[in-house]
């Protein structure tokens, strides 16, 4: 009987990077890339189902939690967590652009407090959405939080303060150590 890759380990481990499988081997003809449309179709229909089942606030929190887990695993498996901060940020910018997640720009980093403000242009989650007057990048909040925690060893609370869906042309996030 084949093991379910989403339930690997002793049941406590849950999702890990290896759960993603061998994409190159499994998608030999189609390759590793897919249109943003398909990603958003999965993301926003899942958010709709979670919202109907658990309410908007809880659904958004589930997306933050999923993003956080993804950020931890992404950082541990794709980034050099021992690099100095400048090199770490440069590597993160490069990877986010290579993977077509977005164009990262660091605006503020206060070494004393750990406060960080960054923008993501052409954000995978929302760039091009209609203006709704709200921030919508809950998954990104978690993703950034997980990445920062993996690098610093400190727990970050990250919230989006500007969003394409608010009429901005970049998504801006503020992170603070809890």
C-alpha positions as CSV (number, residue, x, y, z in Angstrom):
1,X,0.0,0.0,0.0
2,X,1.3,3.4,-0.9
3,X,2.0,6.0,1.8
4,X,0.0,9.2,1.6
5,X,2.8,11.9,1.2
6,X,0.6,14.4,3.1
7,X,0.5,12.1,6.2
8,X,4.2,11.0,6.3
9,X,5.9,10.4,9.6
10,X,4.3,9.5,12.8
11,X,1.2,11.7,12.2
12,X,2.7,14.6,14.2
13,X,5.2,15.6,11.6
14,X,2.6,16.7,9.0
15,X,3.8,18.7,6.1
16,X,7.5,18.9,5.3
17,X,9.4,19.9,2.2
18,X,9.7,16.3,1.1
19,X,5.9,16.2,0.9
20,X,6.2,18.2,-2.3
21,X,7.6,15.1,-4.1
22,X,9.8,15.0,-7.1
23,X,8.1,17.6,-9.4
24,X,10.6,17.3,-12.2
25,X,10.1,13.5,-12.4
26,X,6.4,13.7,-12.0
27,X,5.8,16.4,-14.6
28,X,8.3,15.5,-17.2
29,X,6.2,16.8,-20.1
30,X,4.5,19.8,-18.4
31,X,7.3,21.0,-16.3
32,X,7.4,22.8,-13.0
33,X,5.6,26.0,-13.9
34,X,1.9,26.8,-14.1
35,X,-0.2,29.9,-14.7
36,X,-0.9,32.3,-11.8
37,X,-4.6,31.8,-12.8
38,X,-4.4,28.1,-11.7
39,X,-2.7,29.0,-8.4
40,X,-5.3,31.7,-7.6
41,X,-8.2,29.4,-8.6
42,X,-7.0,26.9,-6.0
43,X,-6.2,29.6,-3.4
44,X,-9.4,31.6,-3.6
45,X,-11.8,28.6,-3.9
46,X,-10.2,27.1,-0.9
47,X,-10.5,30.4,1.0
48,X,-14.2,30.6,0.0
49,X,-14.9,27.0,1.3
50,X,-13.0,27.8,4.6
51,X,-14.9,31.1,5.0
52,X,-18.3,29.4,4.6
53,X,-17.3,26.7,7.0
54,X,-15.5,28.7,9.7
55,X,-16.1,32.4,9.1
56,X,-13.9,35.0,7.4
57,X,-11.5,35.7,10.3
58,X,-10.8,32.0,11.0
59,X,-10.4,31.3,7.3
60,X,-7.8,34.1,7.0
61,X,-6.0,32.8,10.1
62,X,-5.8,29.3,8.5
63,X,-4.2,30.9,5.5
64,X,-1.7,32.7,7.7
65,X,-0.9,29.4,9.4
66,X,-0.4,27.6,6.1
67,X,1.8,30.5,4.8
68,X,3.8,30.3,8.1
69,X,4.4,26.6,7.6
70,X,5.4,27.1,4.0
71,X,7.7,30.0,5.0
72,X,9.5,27.8,7.6
73,X,10.0,24.9,5.1
74,X,10.9,27.3,2.2
75,X,13.6,29.0,4.3
76,X,15.0,25.8,5.7
77,X,15.2,24.1,2.3
78,X,15.9,27.0,-0.1
79,X,17.7,29.7,1.7
80,X,21.1,30.0,3.5
81,X,20.1,30.6,7.1
82,X,23.7,31.2,8.2
83,X,24.3,34.2,5.8
84,X,24.6,37.7,7.1
85,X,21.4,39.7,6.9
86,X,22.3,41.6,3.7
87,X,23.2,38.3,1.9
88,X,20.1,36.6,3.3
89,X,17.8,39.4,1.9
90,X,19.6,39.3,-1.5
91,X,19.2,35.6,-1.7
92,X,15.5,35.8,-0.7
93,X,14.9,38.5,-3.3
94,X,16.5,36.3,-5.9
95,X,14.5,33.2,-5.0
96,X,11.2,35.0,-4.8
97,X,11.8,36.5,-8.3
98,X,13.1,33.2,-9.7
99,X,10.0,31.4,-8.4
100,X,7.8,34.2,-9.7
101,X,6.3,34.8,-6.2
102,X,7.0,38.5,-6.3
103,X,9.6,41.3,-6.4
104,X,10.9,41.9,-2.9
105,X,12.2,45.3,-1.7
106,X,13.4,45.9,1.8
107,X,12.3,49.3,3.1
108,X,13.1,49.2,6.8
109,X,15.1,46.9,9.1
110,X,15.7,48.1,12.6
111,X,18.5,45.8,13.9
112,X,17.8,46.9,17.5
113,X,14.1,46.0,17.6
114,X,13.8,43.6,14.7
115,X,11.1,45.6,13.1
116,X,10.9,45.1,9.4
117,X,8.9,46.7,6.5
118,X,9.1,45.3,3.1
119,X,7.2,45.4,-0.2
120,X,6.4,42.7,-2.7
121,X,5.6,43.9,-6.2
122,X,3.7,41.8,-8.7
123,X,2.6,39.7,-5.8
124,X,1.5,36.2,-6.7
125,X,-1.6,36.4,-4.4
126,X,-3.1,39.7,-5.4
127,X,-1.5,41.8,-8.1
128,X,-4.2,42.5,-10.7
129,X,-7.2,41.9,-8.4
130,X,-10.1,44.3,-8.4
131,X,-10.0,47.0,-5.8
132,X,-12.1,45.8,-2.8
133,X,-10.8,48.2,-0.1
134,X,-9.2,45.4,2.0
135,X,-5.9,43.7,2.4
136,X,-6.1,40.1,1.2
137,X,-2.5,38.6,1.4
138,X,-3.0,36.5,4.6
139,X,-1.0,33.6,3.2
140,X,1.9,36.1,2.5
141,X,1.8,37.4,6.0
142,X,2.3,33.8,7.3
143,X,5.0,33.1,4.6
144,X,7.0,36.1,5.6
145,X,6.6,35.4,9.3
146,X,7.8,31.8,8.8
147,X,10.8,32.9,6.7
148,X,11.8,35.5,9.3
149,X,11.5,33.1,12.2
150,X,13.6,30.5,10.4
151,X,16.3,33.0,9.8
152,X,16.3,34.9,13.2
153,X,15.0,32.3,15.6
154,X,12.4,34.8,16.8
155,X,8.7,34.8,16.4
156,X,7.4,37.5,14.1
157,X,3.9,39.0,13.8
158,X,3.6,40.1,10.2
159,X,0.7,42.1,8.8
160,X,0.0,43.6,5.4
161,X,-0.4,47.4,5.6
162,X,-0.8,48.1,1.9
163,X,-2.3,45.8,-0.8
164,X,-3.2,45.8,-4.5
165,X,-6.8,45.1,-3.5
166,X,-6.7,48.4,-1.6
167,X,-5.6,50.3,-4.7
168,X,-1.8,50.2,-4.0
169,X,0.6,48.9,-6.6
170,X,2.7,46.9,-4.2
171,X,1.9,44.9,-1.1
172,X,3.6,46.3,2.0
173,X,4.2,44.2,5.1
174,X,5.3,45.2,8.6
175,X,6.8,42.6,10.8
176,X,7.5,42.9,14.6
177,X,9.0,40.4,17.0
178,X,6.3,39.2,19.4
